Amino acid sequence: MKLFANWDEIETIHLETMDRKIYTGENIMLVRNEIFPKAVVPVHNHYHEQMLYVVSGECDVTTEGETKHLKAGEMALFPSDAKHSVVNTLDEVLVAIDIFSPIREDFLK
């Protein structure tokens, strides 16, 4: 566990719909996602509580059956086990920060 970090120095994890960087403590996780233009993060759920913060770009976020269009500076909460999805609605990268508690062990594998 590193007490200080810089996104530029954290390894990038390349996924089908996004590039991801992870910074974690023992009980909380901060994730920086660069979601590709028009990409869809399909409906899923997990027992972790999650908050999403839009740094840049725009997206449609659906959680618990409610959809909202988010722009930079806006946020969403995904309660534990809530089904949710994210759609990048623009032709540019969506930068979003996720906070998870507890940490997503599956992201570390």
Secondary structure as GFF3:
##gff-version 3
##sequence-region A 1 109
A	DSSP	three_ten_helix	7	9	.	.	.	ID=ss1
A	DSSP	beta_strand	13	14	.	.	.	ID=ss2
A	DSSP	beta_strand	18	24	.	.	.	ID=ss3
A	DSSP	beta_strand	29	35	.	.	.	ID=ss4
A	DSSP	beta_strand	40	44	.	.	.	ID=ss5
A	DSSP	beta_strand	49	56	.	.	.	ID=ss6
A	DSSP	beta_strand	58	63	.	.	.	ID=ss7
A	DSSP	beta_strand	66	71	.	.	.	ID=ss8
A	DSSP	beta_strand	75	78	.	.	.	ID=ss9
A	DSSP	beta_strand	84	88	.	.	.	ID=ss10
A	DSSP	beta_strand	94	101	.	.	.	ID=ss11
A	DSSP	three_ten_helix	105	108	.	.	.	ID=ss12
###
